[in-house]
Amino acid sequence: MIKTGQQMNQKQSQQQRLSPQQIQYIKLLQLPTVALEQRIKDELEENPVLEEGEPEDSFDELEQTEWEEEKNDEQELDPVDQNEEIDWDEFMQNTEYDGENYSRGSSYSGGGGDESWRDLPNPYHESLLEELEQQVSLLDFNEEQKLIADQILGSLDQDGYFRREIEAVVDNIAFNHGTLTNEEEVEKVRKEIQRLDPPGIASRDLRDCLLVQLELMDDEKGRDDAIKMLRDHWDLFEKKHFKKLKKKLDIDNEELQTAFDCVTGLDPKPGAVGTAVDDTSNYIEPDFEVYYQPAEKGDIEGEEEGDFVITLNNGNVPPLRISPRYKEMWDDLKKKKKPKKQTKETKNFIKNKIESAQWFIDSIRQRQNTLMNTMKTIVALQEDFFKHGEGLKPMILKDIAERVNLDISTISRVVNGKYVQTHFGVFELKYFFSEGIETQDGEEVSSTEVKNAVQEIVDNEDKQDPLSDQAIVKKLKERGYKVARRTVSKYRKKLNIPVARLRKQIM
């Protein structure tokens, strides 16, 4: 029997509402070093009470101010990591800072000298859309064609393709501009735009894009065969059926290779040039440095172990302190027995700014401690790798969280977007986390190690006869790894390795 009607249920649950201080700490925790520098710079500009300290100042030697006497026994930052349910709606609403503004970071990597150039605005670069609009304005288009071109340019996706239905463009121009056009005219304008720079822009699909680029290419060797191959035998080209292509095109191996070389030199995503970022903005500044120093020969006999040197890169993060000038103002205001209304307002303003500054300093200090504790634990669990550059062990976020007594979500924030400099290169902290896979000897190895083995096997395979996933499984088994075919397929996809058929090369 189906029950109908309304029901009222009472449910009791325990939630943890994050305070503004805790939210500030969480936001600072997930920032990499370069973004933290910008965040501190913004805070210094917003809060006059906060200022840069002397070089000898440190977060661990901050003096408490007398204003704290008038605080209502406020405690330090409560730990965020409890096993209680967190009210994430509250978390998302009570955030004063969005780390996305600093996710791209800066190309500055430290050093002395005049830093005033860092405040200069970035040079202006025209977007791809602006460049295309300028080129279209030079074409001999009438008003109707200009409206069509504007619709096409406004409909390009991030790769530069025009995937919108042509009929929709016709309808849009009719409804919004009162101009009647037809699909043939839209297609005519689109083909004109395809021949602009970058060539192939506004194409309907990959085949269309590559053919336009070939047609605009100079009379290069292999160009004509490449055009026939894409225009008449696209399916054979996609599947790399070389024997059938040679027969259809009536060419030999060398000529087919030349035609393929023409195609591989083309740009499959002409629109990507509009979103390309200057190389300097992708510069990675490691958040940590970890080096292993072996014990010297003169050390205690029988002691072979050396020491790990772990450094948190503070970059250009300055020591912070509460301004002594505002401290004096606070002391003067406290001496007044009957403060006026204006004096009370000033006192409240200074008190709030001092509290905000102290919270910010405490959050920075707590961030540094959390990062260092996490990095030390990672090194302790992955000693072999930091010593020799190999031998990663299975490790998950929970392994670190249990040892540093923090929640998994906090460790995830620490790991995400942070990098470490080692003797063997720069690695994202995520690199050290992976599930375990059992070998034939019963030992557990990191899935990262197995992925590296898959990559090595593919790199060394016969390119004329690439290995199938099942063949890779057999190769891994010879190395002692017990891996299923579906696992190899999953790893291959994560490594961006195509299937065997698409890895095949011309003889």
C-alpha positions as CSV (number, residue, x, y, z in Angstrom):
1,M,0.0,0.0,0.0
2,I,1.4,3.4,-1.0
3,K,1.5,6.0,1.8
4,T,0.6,9.5,0.9
5,G,0.7,12.8,2.8
6,Q,3.3,14.8,4.6
7,Q,5.5,13.5,7.4
8,M,7.6,15.4,9.9
9,N,10.8,13.8,11.2
10,Q,13.1,15.1,13.9
11,K,16.8,14.5,13.4
12,Q,19.6,15.4,15.8
13,S,23.1,16.0,14.3
14,Q,26.3,17.5,15.4
15,Q,28.0,20.1,13.2
16,Q,31.1,22.1,13.4
17,R,30.8,25.7,12.2
18,L,34.1,27.1,11.1
19,S,35.2,30.4,12.6
20,P,36.6,33.2,10.4
21,Q,40.1,32.4,11.8
22,Q,39.7,28.7,10.8
23,I,38.5,29.6,7.4
24,Q,41.5,31.9,6.9
25,Y,43.8,29.2,8.0
26,I,42.3,26.7,5.5
27,K,42.6,29.2,2.7
28,L,46.2,29.9,3.5
29,L,47.0,26.3,3.9
30,Q,46.1,25.4,0.3
31,L,48.2,28.2,-1.2
32,P,51.6,27.5,-2.8
33,T,54.5,29.7,-1.9
34,V,54.2,32.1,-4.7
35,A,50.5,32.7,-4.1
36,L,51.1,33.1,-0.4
37,E,53.5,36.0,-1.2
38,Q,50.7,37.8,-3.0
39,R,48.2,37.0,-0.3
40,I,50.5,38.6,2.3
41,K,51.0,41.6,0.1
42,D,47.3,42.1,-0.1
43,E,46.8,41.8,3.6
44,L,49.6,44.3,4.3
45,E,47.8,46.8,2.0
46,E,44.4,46.2,3.6
47,N,45.4,46.2,7.3
48,P,47.5,49.2,8.4
49,V,48.2,47.5,11.8
50,L,50.1,44.7,10.1
51,E,53.6,45.4,8.8
52,E,56.8,43.7,7.8
53,G,59.1,43.0,10.7
54,E,62.9,43.1,10.8
55,P,64.9,40.3,9.1
56,E,65.7,38.8,12.5
57,D,62.0,38.6,13.4
58,S,60.3,35.3,13.1
59,F,56.8,33.9,13.6
60,D,58.0,32.0,16.6
61,E,59.1,35.1,18.5
62,L,56.1,37.3,18.2
63,E,55.3,39.3,21.3
64,Q,51.8,39.4,22.6
65,T,50.3,42.9,22.8
66,E,48.5,44.4,25.8
67,W,45.3,44.7,23.9
68,E,44.8,41.0,24.6
69,E,44.0,41.8,28.2
70,E,40.6,43.2,27.0
71,K,39.8,40.1,24.9
72,N,37.1,37.9,26.4
73,D,39.5,35.0,27.1
74,E,39.7,34.2,23.4
75,Q,41.5,31.0,22.7
76,E,43.9,30.2,19.9
77,L,42.8,28.7,16.7
78,D,40.7,25.7,17.4
79,P,41.7,22.6,15.4
80,V,39.6,22.3,12.3
81,D,40.2,18.5,12.0
82,Q,37.6,16.9,14.2
83,N,35.5,13.9,13.4
84,E,32.4,16.1,13.4
85,E,30.4,17.0,10.4
86,I,31.4,20.4,9.0
87,D,28.8,22.9,7.7
88,W,30.3,23.4,4.3
89,D,27.6,25.9,3.4
90,E,28.9,28.1,6.2
91,F,32.4,27.5,5.0
92,M,31.7,28.7,1.4
93,Q,29.8,31.8,2.5
94,N,32.2,33.0,5.2
95,T,35.2,33.3,3.1
96,E,37.0,36.6,2.6
97,Y,39.6,35.3,0.2
98,D,39.4,33.2,-2.9
99,G,42.6,31.5,-3.7
100,E,41.7,31.3,-7.4
101,N,42.9,34.8,-7.8
102,Y,46.5,33.6,-7.1
103,S,46.4,30.1,-8.6
104,R,48.6,31.0,-11.6
105,G,51.2,32.6,-9.4
106,S,54.2,34.7,-10.5
107,S,57.3,34.1,-12.5
108,Y,59.5,35.7,-9.8
109,S,61.7,33.2,-8.1
110,G,63.6,35.1,-5.5
111,G,66.8,37.0,-5.3
112,G,67.8,40.5,-4.3
113,G,67.8,43.8,-6.2
114,D,65.1,46.3,-7.1
115,E,61.7,44.6,-6.9
116,S,59.6,47.6,-8.1
117,W,59.2,46.0,-11.5
118,R,57.0,43.4,-9.9
119,D,54.3,46.0,-9.4
120,L,54.2,46.9,-13.1
121,P,51.1,45.7,-15.0
122,N,51.5,42.8,-17.4
123,P,51.9,43.8,-21.0
124,Y,48.7,43.7,-23.0
125,H,48.3,40.9,-25.6
126,E,45.4,40.8,-28.0
127,S,43.2,37.8,-27.7
128,L,42.6,35.4,-30.6
129,L,39.1,36.7,-31.0
130,E,40.3,40.3,-31.3
131,E,42.9,39.2,-33.9
132,L,40.3,37.4,-35.9
133,E,37.9,40.4,-35.7
134,Q,40.6,42.6,-37.1
135,Q,41.3,40.2,-40.0
136,V,37.5,39.9,-40.7
137,S,37.3,43.7,-40.9
138,L,39.8,43.6,-43.8
139,L,37.7,41.1,-45.8
140,D,35.3,42.4,-48.5
141,F,32.1,41.5,-46.6
142,N,28.7,43.1,-46.8
143,E,26.6,43.9,-43.8
144,E,24.9,40.5,-43.8
145,Q,28.2,38.6,-44.0
146,K,29.6,40.7,-41.2
147,L,26.7,39.7,-39.0
148,I,27.4,36.0,-39.9
149,A,31.1,36.4,-39.2
150,D,30.3,37.9,-35.8
151,Q,28.1,35.0,-35.0
152,I,30.7,32.4,-36.0
153,L,33.5,34.1,-34.1
154,G,31.4,34.3,-31.0
155,S,30.6,30.6,-31.2
156,L,34.1,29.2,-31.4
157,D,35.1,26.7,-28.6
158,Q,38.4,26.7,-26.8
159,D,40.1,24.7,-29.5
160,G,38.9,27.1,-32.2
161,Y,36.2,24.8,-33.7
162,F,32.8,26.0,-34.8
163,R,30.4,23.2,-33.6
164,R,27.2,25.2,-33.5
165,E,24.4,24.2,-35.8
166,I,24.4,26.5,-38.9
167,E,20.6,26.6,-38.8
168,A,20.8,28.1,-35.3
169,V,23.0,30.9,-36.7
170,V,20.5,31.7,-39.4
171,D,17.6,31.8,-36.8
172,N,19.6,34.0,-34.4
173,I,20.4,36.6,-37.1
174,A,16.8,36.7,-38.2
175,F,15.4,37.1,-34.7
176,N,18.0,39.5,-33.3
177,H,18.9,41.6,-36.3
178,G,15.9,41.2,-38.6
179,T,18.1,40.0,-41.5
180,L,17.2,36.9,-43.5
181,T,20.1,34.8,-44.6
182,N,20.5,31.1,-45.4
183,E,22.8,28.1,-44.5
184,E,24.7,28.4,-47.8
185,E,25.7,31.9,-47.0
186,V,26.8,31.0,-43.5
187,E,28.9,28.2,-44.8
188,K,30.5,30.5,-47.4
189,V,31.5,33.0,-44.7
190,R,32.8,30.2,-42.4
191,K,35.1,28.9,-45.2
192,E,36.5,32.4,-45.6
193,I,37.2,32.6,-41.9
194,Q,38.9,29.2,-42.1
195,R,41.6,30.7,-44.3
196,L,42.5,33.4,-41.8
197,D,45.3,33.2,-39.3
198,P,45.6,30.7,-37.7
199,P,44.5,28.6,-40.6
200,G,41.9,26.0,-39.8
201,I,40.0,28.2,-37.3
202,A,36.2,27.8,-37.3
203,S,36.4,24.2,-38.7
204,R,33.6,21.8,-38.2
205,D,35.8,18.8,-37.2
206,L,39.4,17.6,-37.2
207,R,39.3,16.4,-40.8
208,D,38.0,19.7,-42.0
209,C,40.7,21.6,-40.0
210,L,43.6,19.6,-41.3
211,L,42.4,19.7,-44.9
212,V,42.3,23.5,-44.9
213,Q,45.8,23.7,-43.5
214,L,47.1,21.4,-46.2
215,E,45.3,23.3,-48.9
216,L,47.0,26.6,-47.7
217,M,50.4,24.9,-47.4
218,D,53.0,25.7,-49.9
219,D,53.7,23.0,-52.5
220,E,55.5,20.8,-50.0
221,K,56.6,17.3,-50.8
222,G,53.9,14.8,-49.8
223,R,51.2,17.5,-49.6
224,D,49.0,16.2,-52.5
225,D,49.1,12.6,-51.1
226,A,48.2,13.9,-47.7
227,I,45.2,15.8,-49.1
228,K,43.9,12.7,-50.9
229,M,44.5,10.5,-47.8
230,L,42.4,12.8,-45.6
231,R,39.8,13.7,-48.1
232,D,39.1,10.2,-49.6
233,H,40.4,7.7,-47.0
234,W,39.9,9.3,-43.6
235,D,38.8,6.1,-41.9
236,L,41.9,4.2,-43.1
237,F,44.1,7.2,-41.9
238,E,42.4,7.2,-38.5
239,K,43.0,3.4,-38.0
240,K,46.5,3.5,-39.5
241,H,45.8,0.8,-42.0
242,F,49.1,1.4,-43.9
243,K,48.9,-1.4,-46.4
244,K,45.4,-0.4,-47.5
245,L,46.4,3.3,-47.8
246,K,49.5,2.4,-49.9
247,K,47.2,0.4,-52.2
248,K,44.5,3.1,-52.4
249,L,47.0,5.9,-53.0
250,D,49.3,3.8,-55.2
251,I,52.4,4.9,-53.2
252,D,55.3,3.2,-51.4
253,N,56.4,3.3,-47.8
254,E,58.6,6.4,-48.2
255,E,55.9,8.4,-49.9
256,L,53.3,7.4,-47.3
257,Q,55.7,8.4,-44.5
258,T,56.2,11.8,-46.2
259,A,52.4,12.3,-46.4
260,F,52.1,11.4,-42.7
261,D,54.8,13.8,-41.8
262,C,52.9,16.6,-43.6
263,V,49.8,15.8,-41.4
264,T,51.7,15.5,-38.1
265,G,53.1,19.0,-38.6
266,L,49.7,20.6,-38.7
267,D,47.8,22.1,-35.7
268,P,44.8,20.1,-34.6
269,K,43.7,22.9,-32.2
270,P,44.2,26.3,-33.9
271,G,42.2,28.0,-31.2
272,A,44.6,27.0,-28.5
273,V,47.0,29.8,-29.5
274,G,44.6,32.3,-28.1
275,T,44.8,30.9,-24.6
276,A,48.5,30.1,-24.6
277,V,50.1,31.5,-21.5
278,D,53.6,33.0,-21.4
279,D,56.1,30.4,-20.3
280,T,57.2,32.4,-17.3
281,S,53.7,32.2,-15.8
282,N,54.0,28.4,-15.7
283,Y,57.3,28.6,-13.8
284,I,57.2,26.2,-10.8
285,E,58.7,27.4,-7.6
286,P,59.1,24.5,-5.2
287,D,57.5,24.9,-1.8
288,F,60.1,22.5,-0.2
289,E,63.7,21.4,-0.6
290,V,64.6,17.9,0.5
291,Y,68.2,16.6,0.3
292,Y,69.9,13.6,1.8
293,Q,73.4,14.1,3.3
294,P,75.2,10.7,3.8
295,A,77.2,10.3,6.9
296,E,80.9,11.3,6.6
297,K,83.6,8.7,6.9
298,G,84.9,10.2,10.1
299,D,81.5,9.6,11.8
300,I,80.9,7.0,14.5
301,E,81.9,3.6,13.5
302,G,79.1,1.4,12.2
303,E,76.8,4.4,11.7
304,E,75.9,4.5,8.0
305,E,72.8,6.6,8.1
306,G,73.0,10.3,7.2
307,D,70.5,13.1,7.6
308,F,67.7,14.5,5.6
309,V,67.7,18.3,5.2
310,I,64.1,19.5,4.8
311,T,63.5,23.2,4.1
312,L,60.3,25.1,3.7
313,N,60.8,27.6,1.0
314,N,59.5,30.9,2.3
315,G,60.5,32.7,-0.8
316,N,59.8,36.4,-0.3
317,V,57.4,35.8,2.6
318,P,58.4,38.6,5.0
319,P,58.4,38.3,8.8
320,L,55.2,40.0,10.1
321,R,54.4,42.0,13.2
322,I,51.9,44.3,14.7
323,S,52.9,47.9,14.1
324,P,54.5,49.5,17.3
325,R,52.9,52.8,16.2
326,Y,49.4,51.5,16.5
327,K,50.4,49.8,19.8
328,E,51.3,53.3,21.2
329,M,48.0,54.7,19.9
330,W,46.2,51.8,21.7
331,D,48.1,52.6,25.0
332,D,47.2,56.3,24.7
333,L,43.5,55.5,24.2
334,K,43.4,53.2,27.2
335,K,44.7,56.0,29.5
336,K,41.7,58.2,28.8
337,K,39.2,57.8,31.6
338,K,36.1,59.1,29.8
339,P,36.6,58.5,26.1
340,K,34.5,60.4,23.7
341,K,32.3,58.8,21.1
342,Q,35.0,59.4,18.4
343,T,37.6,58.0,20.7
344,K,35.6,54.8,21.3
345,E,35.2,54.4,17.5
346,T,38.9,54.8,17.0
347,K,39.6,52.3,19.8
348,N,37.2,49.7,18.3
349,F,38.8,50.2,14.9
350,I,42.3,49.7,16.2
351,K,41.2,46.7,18.3
352,N,39.6,45.0,15.3
353,K,42.5,45.6,13.1
354,I,44.9,44.3,15.7
355,E,42.8,41.2,16.2
356,S,42.7,40.7,12.4
357,A,46.5,41.1,12.2
358,Q,47.1,38.6,15.0
359,W,44.8,36.1,13.5
360,F,46.6,36.4,10.2
361,I,50.0,35.9,11.8
362,D,48.7,32.9,13.8
363,S,47.3,31.4,10.6
364,I,50.6,31.8,8.8
365,R,52.5,30.2,11.6
366,Q,50.1,27.3,11.8
367,R,50.3,26.9,8.0
368,Q,54.1,26.7,8.2
369,N,54.0,24.1,11.0
370,T,51.4,21.9,9.2
371,L,53.4,22.0,5.9
372,M,56.6,21.1,7.6
373,N,55.1,18.2,9.6
374,T,53.5,16.8,6.5
375,M,56.7,17.0,4.5
376,K,58.7,15.4,7.2
377,T,56.2,12.5,7.4
378,I,56.3,12.0,3.6
379,V,60.1,11.8,3.7
380,A,60.0,9.4,6.6
381,L,57.7,7.0,4.7
382,Q,59.6,7.4,1.3
383,E,63.2,7.4,2.5
384,D,64.4,5.2,-0.3
385,F,63.1,7.5,-3.0
386,F,64.7,10.6,-1.4
387,K,68.0,8.8,-1.0
388,H,68.2,7.0,-4.4
389,G,65.5,8.5,-6.6
390,E,63.5,5.2,-6.9
391,G,61.7,2.7,-4.8
392,L,58.4,4.5,-4.1
393,K,56.3,2.7,-1.5
394,P,52.5,2.5,-1.5
395,M,51.2,5.5,0.4
396,I,47.8,7.2,0.8
397,L,46.6,10.4,2.4
398,K,45.3,8.4,5.4
399,D,48.9,7.2,6.2
400,I,50.1,10.8,6.6
401,A,46.9,12.0,8.3
402,E,47.2,9.4,11.1
403,R,50.8,10.2,11.8
404,V,50.4,14.0,12.0
405,N,47.0,13.7,13.7
406,L,45.1,15.8,11.1
407,D,42.2,15.1,8.9
408,I,42.6,13.6,5.4
409,S,41.0,16.7,3.9
410,T,43.7,18.9,5.5
411,I,46.5,16.7,4.1
412,S,44.8,16.9,0.7
413,R,45.0,20.7,0.9
414,V,48.7,20.6,1.8
415,V,49.5,18.2,-1.0
416,N,47.5,19.8,-3.7
417,G,49.6,22.2,-5.9
418,K,52.7,21.9,-3.8
419,Y,56.1,20.9,-5.1
420,V,59.4,19.6,-3.7
421,Q,62.9,20.0,-5.0
422,T,65.1,17.0,-4.7
423,H,68.4,15.7,-6.1
424,F,66.4,13.9,-8.7
425,G,64.2,16.7,-9.9
426,V,61.1,18.6,-8.9
427,F,58.0,16.6,-8.0
428,E,54.5,17.4,-7.1
429,L,53.6,16.0,-3.6
430,K,50.8,14.1,-5.2
431,Y,53.4,12.0,-7.0
432,F,54.3,10.2,-3.7
433,F,50.8,9.0,-3.1
434,S,49.6,5.8,-4.8
435,E,47.8,2.5,-4.0
436,G,49.8,-0.6,-3.5
437,I,50.1,-3.6,-5.9
438,E,51.3,-7.0,-4.8
439,T,54.2,-8.6,-6.6
440,Q,54.6,-12.3,-7.3
441,D,57.0,-12.4,-4.2
442,G,54.2,-11.1,-2.0
443,E,55.8,-7.6,-1.6
444,E,53.8,-4.4,-2.1
445,V,55.0,-1.9,-4.7
446,S,53.6,1.5,-5.6
447,S,51.2,1.8,-8.5
448,T,53.4,4.7,-9.6
449,E,56.3,2.2,-10.0
450,V,54.1,0.0,-12.2
451,K,53.0,2.9,-14.3
452,N,56.7,3.8,-14.9
453,A,57.2,0.1,-15.9
454,V,54.3,0.3,-18.4
455,Q,55.8,3.5,-19.9
456,E,59.2,1.9,-20.2
457,I,57.8,-1.2,-22.0
458,V,55.8,1.0,-24.5
459,D,58.9,3.2,-25.1
460,N,61.0,0.1,-26.0
461,E,58.4,-1.8,-28.0
462,D,58.6,-2.6,-31.7
463,K,56.8,0.4,-33.3
464,Q,55.9,-1.6,-36.3
465,D,54.2,-4.2,-34.1
466,P,53.1,-2.4,-30.9
467,L,52.2,-4.4,-27.8
468,S,48.5,-5.0,-26.9
469,D,47.4,-4.5,-23.3
470,Q,47.5,-8.3,-22.8
471,A,51.1,-8.4,-24.1
472,I,52.1,-5.6,-21.7
473,V,50.5,-7.7,-18.9
474,K,52.9,-10.6,-19.8
475,K,55.9,-8.2,-19.9
476,L,55.0,-6.9,-16.4
477,K,54.6,-10.5,-15.2
478,E,58.2,-11.2,-16.3
479,R,59.2,-8.3,-14.1
480,G,57.3,-9.7,-11.1
481,Y,54.2,-7.5,-11.2
482,K,50.8,-9.2,-11.0
483,V,48.5,-6.8,-12.9
484,A,45.3,-7.5,-14.7
485,R,44.7,-6.4,-18.3
486,R,42.0,-3.8,-17.2
487,T,44.6,-2.3,-14.8
488,V,47.1,-1.9,-17.6
489,S,44.4,-0.3,-19.7
490,K,43.7,2.1,-16.9
491,Y,47.3,3.0,-16.4
492,R,47.9,3.4,-20.2
493,K,45.0,5.9,-20.4
494,K,46.4,7.9,-17.4
495,L,49.8,8.0,-19.1
496,N,48.1,9.3,-22.3
497,I,49.3,6.2,-24.3
498,P,47.0,5.3,-27.2
499,V,46.0,1.8,-28.0
500,A,48.4,-0.5,-29.9
501,R,46.7,0.2,-33.3
502,L,47.3,3.9,-33.0
503,R,50.9,3.5,-31.9
504,K,51.8,1.7,-35.1
505,Q,54.3,3.4,-37.3
506,I,55.1,3.0,-41.0
507,M,57.7,0.4,-41.9
